[in-house]
């Protein structure tokens, strides 16, 4: 696996900043309330603040509908339901801290976010089934709440009359369940079972993000952290508004970033793609150079070792190309071809950086694993390790052209670099050639 460090950590910056900012706002909330008595605009903002999460969830749900992302729609729906339910308990003074419902939501909400994050594009029947599951959860929680908090209510008395044995069993079960969720951990308001559940889910989400480096997975990770912080607060009223608003913002930003990535970022290599290259070319004026790069004998390599191994080669080349010096902007042009643009540099000035990259790539050992290894047993696998692995050298040919009187348009410079690239291939490959 070849990781692009920038691609790995970039999606974490904005969500981390928003969560830290939310914690600061929660810490300064009382001071903001005092200031609101003086500032009318701040007063108006605090009045509408409780409605902002609903607005953000609605916007994200619309984006989910537009992109046919069923998981996003389900997550915004479950967040809206939980935010509404928790605010109901907050509005009733004294009920929030003593009721088991907020505690069971603290257990179920991370699980729902985690499960729905795996859902992408699904058929209408499947989505309806998930909505039915959500409503069943709501119904069960409401029934258990009435059974524990209001055992003398009309619906519970009728249930006990119709099903006396089942009602007795349910009463024992709910008492045991209530005992589990009222047993808090070292964090106030958080049951021990919810804390362990949260740690396990966050750990799995981190591994999933590191493996996929998908900005959407980073968003799901941070909204899970954000809503859990809402449950941890000793003062639930501002915490719910602040951290659910943060969750909505994180979902909105990561959804927009995911749409941008789909349009501009090459999914396999993580480099900017052809559309991004075309837009960058339109912004170039004078004094720049463009390099075209092509992996040597890549088609033969693909035919010999398979497309999966070929994809690993493309990832490795892209990872090293993204680290090139000289202020280069790198792109995947298509197939095994790449493009590098050096703003403010001539072809001669950009040559050393590309030569350094070529040498670094040539000296990198790429290990090809044989498909025979999969059929060997665990006993003889270690004995045949050297036969299962083959070290190959990956080389690249590069052609560079720059802005000149005869080449005033970026597309002409790009075509010139492409011609020089094929000259480098004719002259023996694994070399850098400059337009003269």
QUIQUIDA-V998066 format. One record per pair of residues at least 24 apart in sequence whose ideal C-beta (glycine too) atoms are under 6 Angstrom apart, sorted by the first residue. I is the first residue (numbers start at 1). J is the second residue. D is the distance in Angstrom with one decimal. If there is no record, write none. Layout:
I J D
I J D
This chain:
2 315 4.6
2 316 4.6
2 319 4.2
4 270 4.8
4 319 5.4
4 322 5.5
7 213 5.4
7 270 4.4
8 213 5.6
11 215 4.3
11 218 4.0
12 218 5.9
14 253 5.8
15 222 3.6
15 250 4.9
18 246 5.2
18 249 5.8
18 250 6.0
19 226 5.8
22 242 5.0
22 243 5.7
22 246 4.4
25 242 5.5
26 238 5.9
26 239 5.8
26 242 5.2
29 238 4.5
49 241 5.4
50 241 5.3
52 245 5.1
53 83 5.4
53 244 4.2
53 245 5.1
53 248 5.1
56 248 2.8
56 252 5.8
57 248 5.4
60 251 4.7
60 252 5.3
60 255 5.8
63 255 5.1
68 121 5.0
70 119 5.1
70 122 4.3
70 127 4.9
71 116 4.7
71 117 5.8
71 119 3.5
74 116 4.4
74 130 5.5
75 113 5.8
75 116 4.9
78 112 5.0
78 134 6.0
82 109 5.4
83 244 4.8
86 240 5.5
90 236 5.2
90 237 5.2
96 236 5.5
100 178 5.1
100 181 4.7
100 182 5.9
101 145 5.2
103 181 4.2
103 191 5.1
104 181 5.5
106 194 4.4
106 231 4.3
107 194 4.3
107 197 5.7
109 227 5.9
110 198 5.4
110 201 4.9
110 224 5.1
113 224 5.2
114 201 4.9
117 220 4.1
144 174 5.5
147 174 5.1
148 174 5.3
148 178 5.4
187 232 5.3
188 234 5.8
189 231 6.0
190 231 5.9
190 232 5.9
198 228 5.3
215 254 5.3
215 257 4.7
215 258 5.2
216 254 5.8
216 258 4.8
219 250 5.4
219 251 5.8
219 254 3.0
222 250 5.0
223 247 4.2
223 250 5.3
223 251 5.9
266 332 4.3
269 314 5.7
269 315 5.9
269 318 3.5
269 332 5.2
271 318 5.1
271 330 5.6
271 331 5.8
271 332 4.6
272 331 4.8
273 332 5.8
277 331 4.2
277 339 5.8
281 410 4.0
284 410 4.7
286 403 5.6
287 344 5.6
288 343 5.0
288 403 5.5
289 342 4.7
289 345 5.4
289 346 5.7
289 347 4.5
289 350 4.7
289 400 5.7
289 402 3.8
290 341 5.4
290 401 6.0
290 413 5.0
290 414 5.3
290 417 4.8
291 340 4.4
291 354 5.6
291 398 5.6
291 400 4.6
291 417 5.9
292 339 6.0
292 399 5.1
292 417 4.3
292 418 4.9
292 421 4.3
293 338 4.3
293 396 5.4
293 398 5.0
294 337 5.1
294 397 5.4
294 421 5.8
295 336 4.2
295 396 5.5
296 395 4.6
296 397 5.8
296 429 4.5
296 430 6.0
298 336 3.9
305 368 5.4
309 368 5.8
313 394 5.9
320 361 5.7
324 353 5.8
324 357 5.0
325 353 5.1
326 350 5.9
326 353 3.7
346 402 4.9
347 400 4.3
347 402 4.1
347 434 4.7
351 432 6.0
351 434 5.9
354 398 5.2
354 432 5.2
355 432 5.1
358 396 5.9
358 432 5.9
361 396 5.7
362 395 5.4
365 391 5.0
366 392 5.3
366 394 5.2
367 391 5.7
368 392 5.7
395 430 3.8
397 424 4.2
397 425 4.9
397 429 5.0
398 432 4.5
399 424 5.4
399 433 5.2
400 434 5.0
401 435 4.1
